[in-house]
Amino acid sequence: MSRRPNGGAMDWTGLTVLLTGGTGSFGRTFAETILRETRIRKLIVFSRDELKQHEMRSKLDDARLRYFIGDVRDRERLHRAVQGVDVLVHAAALKQVPSCEYNPFEAVKTNILGASNIIDMSIDAGVKRVLALSTDKAVNPINLYGATKLVAEKLFVQGNAYAGAGGTAFACVRYGNVVGSRGSVIPVFRQQAATGTITMTDERMTRFWITLEQGVRFVVKCVGLMQGGEVFVPKIPSMRITDLAEVVAPGCQRESIGIRPGEKLHEVLVSRDESRYALEFDDMYLIQPVHPWWRAREYPGARPMEEGAKYGSDTNAVWLSRDELRAIIED
């Protein structure tokens, strides 16, 4: 597989792909998409829950699928799983903010030490490309989940130095809230709507919004575009929590309960400090690493991001209307 930029188009024919966290919301959608639209040789679903693997197997029947019970904390199991793998997509994480706050050591073991294991085992096995999923919570983090994902980002970027020239390439994608993922506020609002009253932490809140399919397609594109060391950020719309509440629970009363520990009013995908070494495309930003081993590279269609600018959910140029939110949720 060539590392030269090619607009994200990459021939997946004959490749073996390993997907950690493969039974999660992203993992299931990724598996369906990559199996339907490419001619990969094999897709290995790596996760620790045998029941979810059984449920996924019963719904997704494809001879190219393999199911591998394991945890990213377990180096020996990872060592076995990555043998013969060409591309690794790392989606496994502990991501519920309250759970990570209450179980900090567990979050560190999975999100940080697990990332370290992925890097070491991928280099040792000669995996060609590793793309890890990150989150807007990693930018100026105020909760443990965001802090662990920030550390993981740094590990994957610097992992390229450990791999050396011509070795494994590591990169990250960073995006916002995913419609339909586990932990989404939508099912909470729907359940509360039956009572006529919904709870809201703060009516001023804004969030970035992306669908599962958009997230999967962005990951597939970035695997093709990556050269190693990048953090890719899609340009996605923002939404107001009040608009979401009106769409999901129309006419309900709103009870303000205050911002929860570790929660922000607005999220940021590219910080002002990062803008100094970020590139902008029509549909995304690319944050370049600043390290001695970073070589000058060309990305067709890129332009420098305005220094001192930020890409925040409250200052976004694109907003979802209530009708657009309704159409996304219904779909």
Secondary structure, DSSP 8 states (H G I E B T S, - for coil): ---S--TT----TT-EEEEETTTSHHHHHHHHHHHHH---SEEEEEES-HHHHHHHHHH---TTEEEEE--TT-HHHHHHHTTT-SEEEE------HHHHHH-HHHHHIIIIIHHHHHHHHHHHHT-SEEEEEEEGGGSS--SHHHHHHHHHHHHHHHHHHHH-TTS-EEEEEEE-EEET-TT-HHHHHHHHHTTTEEEES-TT-EEEEEEHHHHHHHHHHHHHH--SS-EEEE---EEEHHHHHHHHSTT-EEEE----TT--SS-EEE-TTGGGGEEE-SSEEEE----TT------TT-EE--TT--EETTT-S-B--HHHHHHHHH-
